[in-house]
Amino acid sequence: MTPDTATTSNTPLITVAAEPFEFSFRLDRAALVIIDMQRDFIEPGGFGETLGNNVALLSAIVPACQRMLAAWRQAGGAVVHTREAHRADLSDCPPAKRNRGKPSLRIGDVGPMGRILVAGEPGNQIIPELAPLPGELVIDKPGKGAFYATPLQAWLSEHGMQHLLFMGVTTEVCVQTSMREANDRGFDALLLTDCTESYFPEFKAATVAMVHAQGGIVGWTAPSVAVLQALRVPTP
């Protein structure tokens, strides 16, 4: 089942105040996609910090992400988590990716939380505050996008999903790449602006503007409070 062949749902239409115009979806045809909220990117000592970044910028969105995730679960919506992760032998990590730049530690090297961006290592796990529940899909992706070399598209099609709500990190890299992949595959996507962040605030601002530019060329953007209000969840 693909987005344009999914059967009509009888569940109520939920409408969110968004840019560039309202974003509407049915809960049983929508998934919350949480991109790479991993210890390696969010916590001190992880890969993000070895690149010289201030990880506090990313950890600041955790409370908003927690509120959104809790409300979505309470409403009964589908949840997808992704992790940027490579096999232990790095056979799915091209040399061009591993050797780029001048980090103090490279993908596969041993850091304070185990081998950097290697599946199964402590640093590669999703932060405890957003830990997946049994039954929620967890995707290990070797690239920036959530669709590349993963079963995500097949799972979304199998479950009749048409709309995706994105949050996670970083805005301009893995989140934006995944949204563009989703757009090319026929999914409508909403970026939750206070539930995503970059190590470079100006990059986040530019990405948000690009996403909803030209009538939503990539998708929609809105703060999570707009979704909470549409779901009729009390907001702080």
C-alpha positions in Angstrom: 0.0 0.0 0.0 1.4 3.4 -1.0 0.4 6.9 0.1 -1.8 7.4 -3.0 -3.4 4.0 -2.9 -4.2 3.8 0.9 -7.8 3.1 1.7 -9.9 6.0 3.0 -9.8 6.2 6.8 -12.9 6.8 8.9 -10.9 8.4 11.7 -11.4 12.1 12.3 -9.3 14.6 10.4 -6.8 16.5 12.6 -5.8 19.9 11.4 -2.7 21.8 12.6 -2.0 25.5 12.3 1.3 25.4 10.3 3.4 27.1 7.6 2.8 27.7 4.7 -0.8 26.6 5.4 -2.7 24.1 7.6 -1.4 20.5 7.8 -4.2 17.9 8.1 -3.9 14.2 8.8 -5.7 11.2 10.2 -4.0 9.6 13.2 -4.2 6.1 11.9 -2.4 7.3 8.7 0.3 9.3 10.4 3.6 8.4 12.1 5.8 10.4 14.4 9.4 10.0 13.1 12.1 10.7 15.6 15.5 11.2 13.9 18.7 10.2 15.7 18.1 11.3 19.2 21.1 9.2 20.2 23.6 9.6 23.0 26.4 10.0 20.5 24.8 13.3 19.3 23.0 14.6 22.4 25.3 13.8 25.4 28.8 15.0 26.3 31.5 12.6 25.2 29.7 11.5 22.1 30.5 11.9 18.4 28.9 15.3 18.2 31.2 16.7 20.9 34.3 15.1 19.3 33.5 17.2 16.3 33.9 20.3 18.4 30.1 21.0 18.8 28.2 22.3 21.8 25.8 19.4 22.5 23.8 21.5 25.0 22.2 23.1 22.0 20.7 19.7 21.1 19.9 18.5 24.5 17.8 21.7 25.1 15.0 20.3 22.9 14.6 17.1 24.9 11.7 18.4 27.1 9.7 19.5 24.1 10.4 16.1 22.4 9.3 14.3 25.6 6.0 16.2 25.7 5.3 15.6 22.0 6.1 11.9 22.2 4.0 11.3 25.4 1.0 13.1 23.8 1.4 11.1 20.5 1.6 7.8 22.4 -1.4 8.7 24.5 -3.4 9.5 21.3 -2.4 6.1 19.9 -0.2 7.3 17.0 2.5 5.2 15.4 6.1 6.0 16.4 9.3 5.4 14.4 12.8 6.0 15.9 16.0 6.1 13.8 19.6 5.8 14.8 22.6 6.5 12.5 24.4 3.3 13.0 27.0 1.1 11.2 27.9 -2.5 11.3 30.8 -3.4 13.6 33.0 -4.2 10.5 32.1 -0.8 9.0 31.2 -2.5 5.7 28.3 -0.1 5.3 30.4 3.0 6.1 32.1 4.3 2.9 35.6 5.6 3.4 34.5 9.0 2.1 32.2 9.3 5.0 34.6 7.9 7.7 37.6 10.0 6.5 35.9 13.3 6.0 37.0 16.2 8.1 39.4 16.2 11.0 37.5 14.9 14.1 39.4 13.8 17.1 37.5 10.4 16.8 36.2 8.9 13.6 33.3 6.5 13.1 34.3 3.1 14.5 36.9 4.5 16.9 36.5 3.9 20.6 35.2 6.8 22.5 33.9 7.4 26.0 30.6 5.6 25.2 32.1 2.8 23.1 32.7 2.7 19.3 31.4 5.8 17.6 28.2 5.3 15.6 28.4 1.5 15.7 25.2 -0.5 16.2 24.9 -1.9 19.7 27.4 0.4 21.4 26.3 2.5 24.4 26.6 5.8 22.6 24.6 4.6 19.7 21.5 4.1 21.8 18.6 6.5 21.9 18.7 8.7 25.0 16.7 7.3 28.0 14.3 10.2 28.0 13.0 9.2 24.5 13.6 5.4 24.7 11.4 3.3 22.4 8.6 1.3 23.8 7.9 -2.3 22.8 6.2 -2.3 19.4 7.6 1.0 18.2 9.7 0.7 15.1 13.5 1.3 15.5 15.5 1.8 12.3 19.3 1.7 12.1 20.3 3.7 9.1 23.8 3.8 7.6 23.2 7.1 5.8 21.8 10.5 6.6 18.3 9.8 5.3 15.9 7.5 7.1 14.9 5.8 3.8 18.3 4.9 2.4 19.1 1.2 2.8 16.4 0.8 5.5 13.0 -0.9 5.6 11.2 2.3 6.5 9.3 2.8 3.2 8.1 -0.8 3.1 6.9 -0.5 6.7 5.1 2.8 6.1 3.4 1.4 3.0 2.4 -1.8 4.7 0.7 0.2 7.5 -1.0 2.7 5.1 0.9 5.7 6.3 0.4 9.0 4.4 1.6 11.7 6.8 4.8 12.0 8.7 5.6 14.3 11.6 9.4 14.8 12.1 11.5 15.7 15.1 15.1 15.1 16.0 18.6 16.1 15.0 20.3 17.6 13.3 17.8 19.8 11.4 19.8 20.5 8.3 21.4 17.1 7.9 19.5 13.9 8.9 16.1 15.5 9.5 16.1 17.5 6.3 17.4 14.6 4.3 14.7 12.3 5.6 12.0 14.9 4.9 13.2 15.3 1.3 13.3 11.6 0.9 9.7 11.4 2.2 8.6 14.1 -0.1 10.0 12.3 -3.1 8.1 9.2 -2.1 4.8 10.9 -1.9 4.4 11.4 1.9 3.3 14.7 3.4 5.6 15.8 6.1 5.5 18.3 9.0 8.6 19.5 10.8 8.1 20.3 14.5 10.3 23.3 14.9 10.9 23.3 18.6 11.6 19.5 18.6 14.5 19.8 16.2 17.9 21.5 16.5 21.3 22.0 15.0 24.7 22.6 16.4 24.5 25.8 14.2 21.3 27.8 15.0 21.5 29.6 11.7 21.5 26.3 9.8 18.3 25.3 11.6 16.6 28.7 10.7 17.6 28.3 7.0 16.3 24.8 6.9 13.0 25.6 8.4 12.6 28.4 5.9 13.5 26.1 3.0 11.1 23.4 4.1 7.9 25.5 3.8 9.1 27.9 1.1 7.3 28.0 -2.3 4.1 26.7 -0.9 5.6 23.9 1.0 8.1 22.6 -1.5 9.5 20.1 1.0 6.7 20.1 3.6 5.2 22.0 6.5 6.5 23.5 9.7 4.9 24.2 13.1 5.8 24.3 16.8 4.8 21.2 18.7 2.2 23.1 20.7 0.2 23.5 17.5 0.0 19.7 17.2 -0.8 19.3 21.0 -3.6 21.7 20.6 -4.9 19.9 17.5 -4.8 16.6 19.5 -6.6 18.4 22.4 -3.8 17.8 24.8 -3.3 20.4 27.5 -0.3 22.6 26.8 2.1 24.1 29.3 
